[in-house]
Amino acid sequence: MADDMEKTLDITPFDRLQIVRHKNRPTIRDYLPLIFTDFYEFHGDRLFGDDGAILGGVGRFHGMPVTVIAEVKGRDIYENKNSNFAMPHPEGYRKALRLARQAEKFHRPVICFIDTPGAFCGVAAEKRGQGEAIAKNLAEFMTLKTPVISIVLGEGGSGGALALGVCDELAMLENASYSVISPRGFASILWKDATREEEACNIMRITAEDAVALGVAEAIIPEPDGGAHNDPETTAENISEFLAKSLNNKIAKNIDLLLNERYNKFRKIGEFTE
Amino acid sequence: MLEDLFKVVTARFNGDDNEKEKSADASSVPMFKCPRCSCSCGYEQLEENKWVCPECGYHSRISAKDRIAITCDSGSFIEYDKGMSSLNPIDFPDYEGKISAMQDKTGLCEAVVTGECTIHGERCLIGIMDSHFMMASMGSVVGEKVTRAFERAAEMNLPLILFTASGGARMQEGLVSLMQMAKTSGAAARLSEAGGLYITVLTDPTTGGVTASFASLGDIIIAEPKVLVGFAGRRVIEGTIKQRLPEDFQSAEFMLENGFVDLICDRKNMRRTLAHLIRLHRPSQKMEDMTDGR
């Protein structure tokens, strides 16, 4: 780890964002067959439709049944048409919640992969309650009686990312980011100048190290030199290694203790004086 | 995104400050000029009408202090966590300066005031977000005070009423502000599991991360008429679809029609409605008698 840190010391947060946005950056579709076996994708929220921006289903991890829920970046224009560039609508978040409840019923852990610029902003999303859908996930995942592990693969953008981020342990890929809003949006709001994206990026504290320092993430999963796209197989192995350790730890815990620890992980975030 | 939202909000519902400044030019006595119907009236008359435009019924944005005055039984409000003030979790340049300037300007320590009170004699916990303080954006303090309100409601077995208003997450607190959404929603879920009653009153404007967390989690969701309620900024959506949105998009009425609000309630009926709803949620003697007799 120390070597990794030294190696990457001169990489700025903006440089990392470029790695994460690389056109060959592996997506959940690349990782799924490398990490899980017997995977079956399940569709639909049972209320409105099926959102291609969020994938979910059941499979095995090291032989153990698990539920997988993931935001889906497209690898080409066809995939992106189906996955809406990984920007979910309310039905995507509701599908995620449906599958999480299913996991709870059948005593399977939930593994979430976060990879989104943010929740979709549009008329249909507003009509179908984008705010309510995200809020409901935050509340329900907090009390979900089964272990939840989340991993940020690339961009973790705003509430659209957090909707899959209420978990017992959060890991970030080494170059991944997690932020309250996109750096462009940040610059636009605070300085009324979206072109100051790079400057925003470098002061927002959006890197994996920042997320750990702020108490939001617990682990950083190393990427190969230059980024995950240079060696998806090794990256998948690193993800599996983290998952094995984390799942072993969480499934051994008493569920009430686990839920209290999950609550307190978020409960203590915030800096104020009285 | 939020910047665009604020522009639209300002255009649609001019803030009190602008109203005062504009009318000051016209005469030496400050008059309220309604941003909706452009009528003018004296501030005394406006106050008597609970800051609702006497001509068109526009429910103007009011301070937490004024909200307490028109909602709580006189003298019943006891404030909690009054002096809580934000630090600078991501070392954002001059955030401390911005906070202290807002504190001087508004007389508030932060964007939410919480406490307990009675409403027509009904004891409850109450929280009021004040849009005059950094558009009531949610940072560490809003997150902590709202979370404590949920936790106290569960501990004290009292109903909780939150008047929401917000531009969304507090940008200057970065990822820490995003996490307040999870923290408050988790606390709301725990109150719900404990069987507590939580009523949200959506006021102008309730948007972004507050809509996508505790504002949408009430057992009962009330909205004031015609207020702005939504997740994404109007301009952002217009940019996506390349056309103008209808005037009532993201209004309380739009949310009601789409199934995300239980009822719309005029400000003049709010106290009575809240007190009635609290009474309706008391354990029923009749129900208990029926159960005993079985």
Interface residues (C-beta under 8 A of the other chain):
Chain A: A119 C121 G122 V123 A125 E126 K127 R128 G129 Q130 G131 E132 I134 A135 K136 L138 A139 E140 M142 T143 S158 G159 L162 G165 V166 Y178 S179 V180 I181 G185 F186 S188 I189 L190 K192 I203 M204 R205 I206 D210 A211 L214 V216 R262 Y263 F266 R267 I269 G270 E271 F272 T273 E274
Chain B: M1 L2 E3 D81 G83 M84 S85 S86 L87 N88 P89 I90 F92 P93 G139 S140 V141 G143 E144 T147 A169 M171 Q172 E173 G174 L175 V176 S177 L178 M179 Q180 M181 A182 K183 S185 G186 A187 A188 A189 R190 S192 E193 G208 G209 T211 A212 S213 F214 A215 S216 L217 G230 F231 A232 G233 V236 I237 T240 I241 L245 F249 Q250 N258 G259 F260
